Amino acid sequence: MGLLVALGVLVGASVLGLVWRARAGRLRTVSTGPSSGPVTLLQFSSPTCAPCDRLRAVCETVAAEVSGVRHVEVDVAESLDEARAYGVWRVPTLLVVDAAGQVMRRSSGVPDARQLRAAIKELV
């Protein structure tokens, strides 16, 4: 019986890990309404977070390539209230925000630069 319980826990943990990994870095649509004006890539990070460095590089590259896009990085340790207001529970988290402050896309983890460019072009 103990072996079955251990096997069940192992399978359950594996499934949860695969779901977690599949969602990491995927840009999800938050709002489908019309966006207004330029887009801001709002990155929530931590100084000790290695994936945050990768996300910073992706955001800076995309912001340099696409006109009307700026990148802003927020340290969650210094801005806990802002992180809570946006529902940020892990780093890195990226929010694609329009000029009116409406969150249009959201990602936990590091999205692919092509995916990010395509999402921005839909909005601009």
Secondary structure, 3 states (H helix, E strand, C coil): CHHHHHHHHHHHHHHHHHHHHHHCCCCEECCCCCCCCCEEEEEEECCCCHHHHHHHHHHHHHHHHCCCEEEEEEECCCCHHHHHHCCCCCCCEEEEECCCCCEEEEEECCCCHHHHHHHHHHHC
